[in-house]
Amino acid sequence: MKTAADRILLLSSIGHGLMHLMTAFYAVIVLTLAAVWQLPVESLLELYAPATVLLGVMSLPAGWAPTGSARRS
């Protein structure tokens, strides 16, 4: 049986890998939407900057939440 630390490492590695996968898919999705919606690619890519900042900012509380709840129990 794996320890809790091993399970945490496995799940966080899977989540990290999925994040990279979704980031790579974003370019394909933008190119497809630009063709379907007949919009310039640049206008759709402008949405990527705020999304990336939000991802970085919200990763901090997402990381702190499990740690804080573990300290309280």
Steps between C-alpha positions, in 0.01 A plus 500: 500500500629841410545764763301821506806692379528271197134551413533877536804503275322287241187716495692826487714366216189398307347844558819673391516290184136576420572870539774479239274299271217753523744784436610328180139441396421868545683599181307241299171614650578866422584420138178301461284769662662770289405311184146417614420842646690683223701702749867591487715263704660795680172604659450153647860476616457827692276304737787268580702757697234571765420130521866420566525768769182371664636147495818612674320712757239238583756221531621652827171471691438162338827380646443662836147363549593135560792602719283726716227241544759240599637731768154555651417130539 
